[in-house]
Amino acid sequence: MSDDLIQDAKVEITGMAKQGMAHPSTKPVLTGAAIGALVGWPLPLVSPLAGAVLGAGFMLYKRLRR
């Protein structure tokens, strides 16, 4: 199952890189990154960068496993 997830993520990320904002996953993943960065800003142990990465990763996972 994890091999399928990794392969699906590679395909999705490659598609997002090639198509940019035209890809259906780009906007939700960027929104997740923005929300994660905002949430990470005031927390002492989580930087905005870490929050953005976690938010984008969560949204990508949701897009892959819907």
Distance bins in CASP14 RR format, pairs under 12 A and 6 or more apart:
PFRMAT RR
TARGET T0000
AUTHOR 0000-0000-0000
RMODE 2
METHOD distances of the structure
MODEL  1
1 7 0 0 0 0 0 1 0 0 0 0 0
1 8 0 0 0 0 0 1 0 0 0 0 0
1 64 0 0 0 0 0 1 0 0 0 0 0
1 65 0 0 0 0 0 1 0 0 0 0 0
2 8 0 0 0 0 0 1 0 0 0 0 0
2 9 0 0 0 0 0 1 0 0 0 0 0
2 61 0 0 0 0 0 1 0 0 0 0 0
2 64 0 0 0 0 0 1 0 0 0 0 0
2 65 0 0 0 0 0 1 0 0 0 0 0
3 9 0 0 0 0 0 1 0 0 0 0 0
3 10 0 0 0 0 0 1 0 0 0 0 0
4 10 0 0 0 0 0 1 0 0 0 0 0
4 11 0 0 0 0 0 1 0 0 0 0 0
4 64 0 0 0 0 1 0 0 0 0 0 0
4 65 0 0 0 0 0 1 0 0 0 0 0
5 11 0 0 0 0 0 1 0 0 0 0 0
5 12 0 0 0 0 0 1 0 0 0 0 0
5 57 0 0 0 0 0 1 0 0 0 0 0
5 60 0 0 0 0 0 1 0 0 0 0 0
5 61 0 0 0 0 1 0 0 0 0 0 0
5 63 0 0 0 0 0 1 0 0 0 0 0
5 64 1 0 0 1 0 0 0 0 0 0 0
5 65 1 0 0 1 0 0 0 0 0 0 0
6 12 0 0 0 0 0 1 0 0 0 0 0
6 13 0 0 0 0 0 1 0 0 0 0 0
6 60 0 0 0 0 0 1 0 0 0 0 0
6 61 0 0 0 0 0 1 0 0 0 0 0
6 64 0 0 0 0 1 0 0 0 0 0 0
7 13 0 0 0 0 0 1 0 0 0 0 0
7 14 0 0 0 0 0 1 0 0 0 0 0
7 64 0 0 0 0 0 1 0 0 0 0 0
8 14 0 0 0 0 0 1 0 0 0 0 0
8 15 0 0 0 0 0 1 0 0 0 0 0
8 25 0 0 0 0 0 1 0 0 0 0 0
8 60 0 0 0 0 1 0 0 0 0 0 0
8 61 0 0 0 0 1 0 0 0 0 0 0
8 63 0 0 0 0 1 0 0 0 0 0 0
8 64 1 0 1 0 0 0 0 0 0 0 0
8 65 0 0 0 0 1 0 0 0 0 0 0
8 66 0 0 0 0 0 1 0 0 0 0 0
9 15 0 0 0 0 0 1 0 0 0 0 0
9 16 0 0 0 0 0 1 0 0 0 0 0
9 25 0 0 0 0 0 1 0 0 0 0 0
9 29 0 0 0 0 0 1 0 0 0 0 0
9 56 0 0 0 0 0 1 0 0 0 0 0
9 57 0 0 0 0 1 0 0 0 0 0 0
9 60 1 0 0 1 0 0 0 0 0 0 0
9 61 0 0 0 0 1 0 0 0 0 0 0
9 63 0 0 0 0 1 0 0 0 0 0 0
9 64 1 0 0 1 0 0 0 0 0 0 0
9 65 0 0 0 0 0 1 0 0 0 0 0
10 16 0 0 0 0 0 1 0 0 0 0 0
10 17 0 0 0 0 0 1 0 0 0 0 0
10 60 0 0 0 0 0 1 0 0 0 0 0
10 64 0 0 0 0 0 1 0 0 0 0 0
11 17 0 0 0 0 0 1 0 0 0 0 0
11 18 0 0 0 0 0 1 0 0 0 0 0
11 23 0 0 0 0 0 1 0 0 0 0 0
11 25 0 0 0 0 0 1 0 0 0 0 0
11 60 0 0 0 0 0 1 0 0 0 0 0
11 63 0 0 0 0 0 1 0 0 0 0 0
11 64 0 0 0 0 1 0 0 0 0 0 0
12 18 0 0 0 0 0 1 0 0 0 0 0
12 19 0 0 0 0 0 1 0 0 0 0 0
12 23 0 0 0 0 1 0 0 0 0 0 0
12 24 0 0 0 0 1 0 0 0 0 0 0
12 25 1 0 1 0 0 0 0 0 0 0 0
12 26 0 0 0 0 1 0 0 0 0 0 0
12 28 0 0 0 0 0 1 0 0 0 0 0
12 29 0 0 0 0 1 0 0 0 0 0 0
12 56 0 0 0 0 0 1 0 0 0 0 0
12 57 0 0 0 0 0 1 0 0 0 0 0
12 59 0 0 0 0 0 1 0 0 0 0 0
12 60 1 0 0 1 0 0 0 0 0 0 0
12 61 0 0 0 0 0 1 0 0 0 0 0
12 62 0 0 0 0 0 1 0 0 0 0 0
12 63 1 0 0 1 0 0 0 0 0 0 0
12 64 1 0 0 1 0 0 0 0 0 0 0
12 65 0 0 0 0 0 1 0 0 0 0 0
12 66 0 0 0 0 0 1 0 0 0 0 0
13 19 0 0 0 0 0 1 0 0 0 0 0
13 20 0 0 0 0 0 1 0 0 0 0 0
13 23 0 0 0 0 1 0 0 0 0 0 0
13 25 0 0 0 0 1 0 0 0 0 0 0
13 26 0 0 0 0 0 1 0 0 0 0 0
13 29 0 0 0 0 1 0 0 0 0 0 0
13 56 0 0 0 0 0 1 0 0 0 0 0
13 57 0 0 0 0 0 1 0 0 0 0 0
13 60 1 0 0 1 0 0 0 0 0 0 0
13 63 0 0 0 0 0 1 0 0 0 0 0
13 64 0 0 0 0 0 1 0 0 0 0 0
14 20 0 0 0 0 0 1 0 0 0 0 0
14 23 0 0 0 0 1 0 0 0 0 0 0
14 25 0 0 0 0 0 1 0 0 0 0 0
15 21 0 0 0 0 0 1 0 0 0 0 0
15 22 0 0 0 0 1 0 0 0 0 0 0
15 23 1 0 1 0 0 0 0 0 0 0 0
15 24 0 0 0 0 1 0 0 0 0 0 0
15 25 0 0 0 0 1 0 0 0 0 0 0
15 26 0 0 0 0 1 0 0 0 0 0 0
15 29 0 0 0 0 0 1 0 0 0 0 0
15 60 0 0 0 0 0 1 0 0 0 0 0
15 63 0 0 0 0 0 1 0 0 0 0 0
16 22 0 0 0 0 1 0 0 0 0 0 0
16 23 1 0 1 0 0 0 0 0 0 0 0
16 24 0 0 0 0 1 0 0 0 0 0 0
16 25 1 0 1 0 0 0 0 0 0 0 0
16 26 1 0 1 0 0 0 0 0 0 0 0
16 27 0 0 0 0 1 0 0 0 0 0 0
16 28 0 0 0 0 0 1 0 0 0 0 0
16 29 1 0 0 1 0 0 0 0 0 0 0
16 30 0 0 0 0 1 0 0 0 0 0 0
16 33 0 0 0 0 0 1 0 0 0 0 0
16 56 0 0 0 0 0 1 0 0 0 0 0
16 59 0 0 0 0 0 1 0 0 0 0 0
16 60 0 0 0 0 1 0 0 0 0 0 0
16 63 0 0 0 0 1 0 0 0 0 0 0
16 64 0 0 0 0 0 1 0 0 0 0 0
17 23 0 0 0 0 1 0 0 0 0 0 0
17 25 0 0 0 0 0 1 0 0 0 0 0
17 26 0 0 0 0 1 0 0 0 0 0 0
17 29 0 0 0 0 0 1 0 0 0 0 0
18 25 0 0 0 0 0 1 0 0 0 0 0
18 26 0 0 0 0 0 1 0 0 0 0 0
19 25 0 0 0 0 1 0 0 0 0 0 0
19 26 1 0 0 1 0 0 0 0 0 0 0
19 27 0 0 0 0 0 1 0 0 0 0 0
20 26 1 0 1 0 0 0 0 0 0 0 0
20 27 0 0 0 0 1 0 0 0 0 0 0
20 29 0 0 0 0 0 1 0 0 0 0 0
20 30 0 0 0 0 0 1 0 0 0 0 0
21 27 1 0 0 1 0 0 0 0 0 0 0
21 28 0 0 0 0 0 1 0 0 0 0 0
21 29 0 0 0 0 0 1 0 0 0 0 0
21 30 0 0 0 0 1 0 0 0 0 0 0
23 29 0 0 0 0 1 0 0 0 0 0 0
23 30 0 0 0 0 0 1 0 0 0 0 0
23 60 0 0 0 0 0 1 0 0 0 0 0
23 63 0 0 0 0 0 1 0 0 0 0 0
24 63 0 0 0 0 1 0 0 0 0 0 0
24 66 0 0 0 0 0 1 0 0 0 0 0
25 31 0 0 0 0 0 1 0 0 0 0 0
25 32 0 0 0 0 0 1 0 0 0 0 0
25 56 0 0 0 0 0 1 0 0 0 0 0
25 57 0 0 0 0 0 1 0 0 0 0 0
25 59 0 0 0 0 1 0 0 0 0 0 0
25 60 1 0 0 1 0 0 0 0 0 0 0
25 61 0 0 0 0 0 1 0 0 0 0 0
25 62 0 0 0 0 1 0 0 0 0 0 0
25 63 1 0 1 0 0 0 0 0 0 0 0
25 64 0 0 0 0 1 0 0 0 0 0 0
25 66 0 0 0 0 0 1 0 0 0 0 0
26 32 0 0 0 0 0 1 0 0 0 0 0
26 33 0 0 0 0 0 1 0 0 0 0 0
26 56 0 0 0 0 0 1 0 0 0 0 0
26 59 0 0 0 0 0 1 0 0 0 0 0
26 60 0 0 0 0 0 1 0 0 0 0 0
26 63 0 0 0 0 1 0 0 0 0 0 0
27 33 0 0 0 0 0 1 0 0 0 0 0
27 34 0 0 0 0 0 1 0 0 0 0 0
27 56 0 0 0 0 0 1 0 0 0 0 0
27 59 0 0 0 0 1 0 0 0 0 0 0
27 63 0 0 0 0 0 1 0 0 0 0 0
28 34 0 0 0 0 0 1 0 0 0 0 0
28 35 0 0 0 0 0 1 0 0 0 0 0
28 55 0 0 0 0 0 1 0 0 0 0 0
28 56 0 0 0 0 1 0 0 0 0 0 0
28 57 0 0 0 0 0 1 0 0 0 0 0
28 58 0 0 0 0 0 1 0 0 0 0 0
28 59 1 0 1 0 0 0 0 0 0 0 0
28 60 0 0 0 0 1 0 0 0 0 0 0
28 61 0 0 0 0 0 1 0 0 0 0 0
28 62 1 0 0 1 0 0 0 0 0 0 0
28 63 1 0 0 1 0 0 0 0 0 0 0
28 64 0 0 0 0 0 1 0 0 0 0 0
28 66 0 0 0 0 0 1 0 0 0 0 0
29 35 0 0 0 0 0 1 0 0 0 0 0
29 36 0 0 0 0 0 1 0 0 0 0 0
29 52 0 0 0 0 0 1 0 0 0 0 0
29 53 0 0 0 0 0 1 0 0 0 0 0
29 54 0 0 0 0 0 1 0 0 0 0 0
29 55 0 0 0 0 1 0 0 0 0 0 0
29 56 1 0 1 0 0 0 0 0 0 0 0
29 57 1 0 0 1 0 0 0 0 0 0 0
29 58 0 0 0 0 1 0 0 0 0 0 0
29 59 1 0 1 0 0 0 0 0 0 0 0
29 60 1 0 1 0 0 0 0 0 0 0 0
29 61 0 0 0 0 1 0 0 0 0 0 0
29 62 0 0 0 0 1 0 0 0 0 0 0
29 63 1 0 0 1 0 0 0 0 0 0 0
29 64 0 0 0 0 0 1 0 0 0 0 0
30 36 0 0 0 0 0 1 0 0 0 0 0
30 37 0 0 0 0 0 1 0 0 0 0 0
30 52 0 0 0 0 1 0 0 0 0 0 0
30 55 0 0 0 0 0 1 0 0 0 0 0
30 56 1 0 0 1 0 0 0 0 0 0 0
30 57 0 0 0 0 0 1 0 0 0 0 0
30 59 0 0 0 0 1 0 0 0 0 0 0
30 60 0 0 0 0 0 1 0 0 0 0 0
30 63 0 0 0 0 0 1 0 0 0 0 0
31 37 0 0 0 0 0 1 0 0 0 0 0
31 38 0 0 0 0 0 1 0 0 0 0 0
31 52 0 0 0 0 0 1 0 0 0 0 0
31 55 0 0 0 0 1 0 0 0 0 0 0
31 56 0 0 0 0 1 0 0 0 0 0 0
31 57 0 0 0 0 0 1 0 0 0 0 0
31 58 0 0 0 0 0 1 0 0 0 0 0
31 59 1 0 0 1 0 0 0 0 0 0 0
31 60 0 0 0 0 0 1 0 0 0 0 0
31 62 0 0 0 0 0 1 0 0 0 0 0
31 63 0 0 0 0 0 1 0 0 0 0 0
32 38 0 0 0 0 1 0 0 0 0 0 0
32 39 0 0 0 0 1 0 0 0 0 0 0
32 40 0 0 0 0 0 1 0 0 0 0 0
32 51 0 0 0 0 1 0 0 0 0 0 0
32 52 1 0 0 1 0 0 0 0 0 0 0
32 53 0 0 0 0 0 1 0 0 0 0 0
32 54 0 0 0 0 1 0 0 0 0 0 0
32 55 1 0 1 0 0 0 0 0 0 0 0
32 56 1 0 1 0 0 0 0 0 0 0 0
32 57 1 0 0 1 0 0 0 0 0 0 0
32 58 1 0 0 1 0 0 0 0 0 0 0
32 59 1 0 1 0 0 0 0 0 0 0 0
32 60 0 0 0 0 1 0 0 0 0 0 0
32 61 0 0 0 0 0 1 0 0 0 0 0
32 62 0 0 0 0 1 0 0 0 0 0 0
32 63 0 0 0 0 0 1 0 0 0 0 0
33 39 0 0 0 0 0 1 0 0 0 0 0
33 40 0 0 0 0 0 1 0 0 0 0 0
33 48 0 0 0 0 1 0 0 0 0 0 0
33 49 0 0 0 0 1 0 0 0 0 0 0
33 50 0 0 0 0 0 1 0 0 0 0 0
33 51 1 0 0 1 0 0 0 0 0 0 0
33 52 1 0 1 0 0 0 0 0 0 0 0
33 53 1 0 0 1 0 0 0 0 0 0 0
33 54 0 0 0 0 1 0 0 0 0 0 0
33 55 1 0 1 0 0 0 0 0 0 0 0
33 56 1 1 0 0 0 0 0 0 0 0 0
33 57 0 0 0 0 1 0 0 0 0 0 0
33 58 0 0 0 0 1 0 0 0 0 0 0
33 59 1 0 0 1 0 0 0 0 0 0 0
33 60 0 0 0 0 1 0 0 0 0 0 0
34 40 0 0 0 0 0 1 0 0 0 0 0
34 41 0 0 0 0 0 1 0 0 0 0 0
34 48 0 0 0 0 1 0 0 0 0 0 0
34 51 0 0 0 0 1 0 0 0 0 0 0
34 52 1 0 0 1 0 0 0 0 0 0 0
34 55 0 0 0 0 1 0 0 0 0 0 0
34 56 0 0 0 0 1 0 0 0 0 0 0
34 59 0 0 0 0 0 1 0 0 0 0 0
35 41 0 0 0 0 0 1 0 0 0 0 0
35 48 0 0 0 0 0 1 0 0 0 0 0
35 51 0 0 0 0 1 0 0 0 0 0 0
35 52 0 0 0 0 1 0 0 0 0 0 0
35 54 0 0 0 0 0 1 0 0 0 0 0
35 55 1 0 0 1 0 0 0 0 0 0 0
35 56 0 0 0 0 1 0 0 0 0 0 0
35 57 0 0 0 0 0 1 0 0 0 0 0
35 58 0 0 0 0 1 0 0 0 0 0 0
35 59 0 0 0 0 1 0 0 0 0 0 0
36 42 0 0 0 0 0 1 0 0 0 0 0
36 43 0 0 0 0 0 1 0 0 0 0 0
36 46 0 0 0 0 1 0 0 0 0 0 0
36 47 0 0 0 0 0 1 0 0 0 0 0
36 48 1 0 0 1 0 0 0 0 0 0 0
36 49 0 0 0 0 1 0 0 0 0 0 0
36 50 0 0 0 0 1 0 0 0 0 0 0
36 51 1 0 1 0 0 0 0 0 0 0 0
36 52 1 0 1 0 0 0 0 0 0 0 0
36 53 0 0 0 0 1 0 0 0 0 0 0
36 54 1 0 0 1 0 0 0 0 0 0 0
36 55 1 0 1 0 0 0 0 0 0 0 0
36 56 1 0 0 1 0 0 0 0 0 0 0
36 57 0 0 0 0 1 0 0 0 0 0 0
36 58 0 0 0 0 1 0 0 0 0 0 0
36 59 0 0 0 0 1 0 0 0 0 0 0
37 43 0 0 0 0 0 1 0 0 0 0 0
37 46 0 0 0 0 1 0 0 0 0 0 0
37 47 0 0 0 0 1 0 0 0 0 0 0
37 48 1 0 1 0 0 0 0 0 0 0 0
37 49 1 0 0 1 0 0 0 0 0 0 0
37 50 0 0 0 0 1 0 0 0 0 0 0
37 51 1 0 1 0 0 0 0 0 0 0 0
37 52 1 0 1 0 0 0 0 0 0 0 0
37 53 0 0 0 0 1 0 0 0 0 0 0
37 54 0 0 0 0 1 0 0 0 0 0 0
37 55 0 0 0 0 1 0 0 0 0 0 0
37 56 0 0 0 0 1 0 0 0 0 0 0
38 46 0 0 0 0 0 1 0 0 0 0 0
38 48 1 0 0 1 0 0 0 0 0 0 0
38 51 0 0 0 0 1 0 0 0 0 0 0
38 52 0 0 0 0 1 0 0 0 0 0 0
38 55 0 0 0 0 0 1 0 0 0 0 0
39 46 1 0 0 1 0 0 0 0 0 0 0
39 47 0 0 0 0 0 1 0 0 0 0 0
39 48 0 0 0 0 1 0 0 0 0 0 0
39 50 0 0 0 0 0 1 0 0 0 0 0
39 51 1 0 0 1 0 0 0 0 0 0 0
39 52 0 0 0 0 1 0 0 0 0 0 0
39 54 0 0 0 0 1 0 0 0 0 0 0
39 55 0 0 0 0 1 0 0 0 0 0 0
39 58 0 0 0 0 0 1 0 0 0 0 0
40 46 1 0 1 0 0 0 0 0 0 0 0
40 47 1 0 0 1 0 0 0 0 0 0 0
40 48 1 0 1 0 0 0 0 0 0 0 0
40 49 0 0 0 0 1 0 0 0 0 0 0
40 50 1 0 0 1 0 0 0 0 0 0 0
40 51 1 0 1 0 0 0 0 0 0 0 0
40 52 0 0 0 0 1 0 0 0 0 0 0
40 53 0 0 0 0 0 1 0 0 0 0 0
40 54 0 0 0 0 1 0 0 0 0 0 0
40 55 0 0 0 0 1 0 0 0 0 0 0
41 47 0 0 0 0 1 0 0 0 0 0 0
41 48 1 0 1 0 0 0 0 0 0 0 0
41 49 0 0 0 0 0 1 0 0 0 0 0
41 50 0 0 0 0 0 1 0 0 0 0 0
41 51 0 0 0 0 1 0 0 0 0 0 0
41 52 0 0 0 0 0 1 0 0 0 0 0
42 48 0 0 0 0 1 0 0 0 0 0 0
42 51 0 0 0 0 0 1 0 0 0 0 0
43 50 0 0 0 0 1 0 0 0 0 0 0
43 51 0 0 0 0 1 0 0 0 0 0 0
43 54 0 0 0 0 0 1 0 0 0 0 0
44 50 0 0 0 0 0 1 0 0 0 0 0
45 51 0 0 0 0 0 1 0 0 0 0 0
46 52 0 0 0 0 0 1 0 0 0 0 0
46 53 0 0 0 0 0 1 0 0 0 0 0
46 54 1 0 0 1 0 0 0 0 0 0 0
46 55 0 0 0 0 0 1 0 0 0 0 0
47 53 0 0 0 0 1 0 0 0 0 0 0
47 54 0 0 0 0 0 1 0 0 0 0 0
48 54 0 0 0 0 0 1 0 0 0 0 0
48 55 0 0 0 0 0 1 0 0 0 0 0
49 55 0 0 0 0 0 1 0 0 0 0 0
49 56 0 0 0 0 0 1 0 0 0 0 0
50 56 0 0 0 0 0 1 0 0 0 0 0
50 57 0 0 0 0 0 1 0 0 0 0 0
51 57 0 0 0 0 1 0 0 0 0 0 0
51 58 0 0 0 0 1 0 0 0 0 0 0
51 59 0 0 0 0 0 1 0 0 0 0 0
52 58 0 0 0 0 0 1 0 0 0 0 0
52 59 0 0 0 0 0 1 0 0 0 0 0
53 59 0 0 0 0 0 1 0 0 0 0 0
53 60 0 0 0 0 0 1 0 0 0 0 0
54 60 0 0 0 0 0 1 0 0 0 0 0
54 61 0 0 0 0 0 1 0 0 0 0 0
55 61 0 0 0 0 1 0 0 0 0 0 0
55 62 0 0 0 0 1 0 0 0 0 0 0
55 63 0 0 0 0 0 1 0 0 0 0 0
56 62 0 0 0 0 0 1 0 0 0 0 0
56 63 0 0 0 0 0 1 0 0 0 0 0
57 63 0 0 0 0 1 0 0 0 0 0 0
57 64 0 0 0 0 1 0 0 0 0 0 0
57 65 0 0 0 0 0 1 0 0 0 0 0
58 64 0 0 0 0 0 1 0 0 0 0 0
58 65 0 0 0 0 0 1 0 0 0 0 0
59 65 0 0 0 0 0 1 0 0 0 0 0
59 66 0 0 0 0 0 1 0 0 0 0 0
60 66 0 0 0 0 0 1 0 0 0 0 0
END
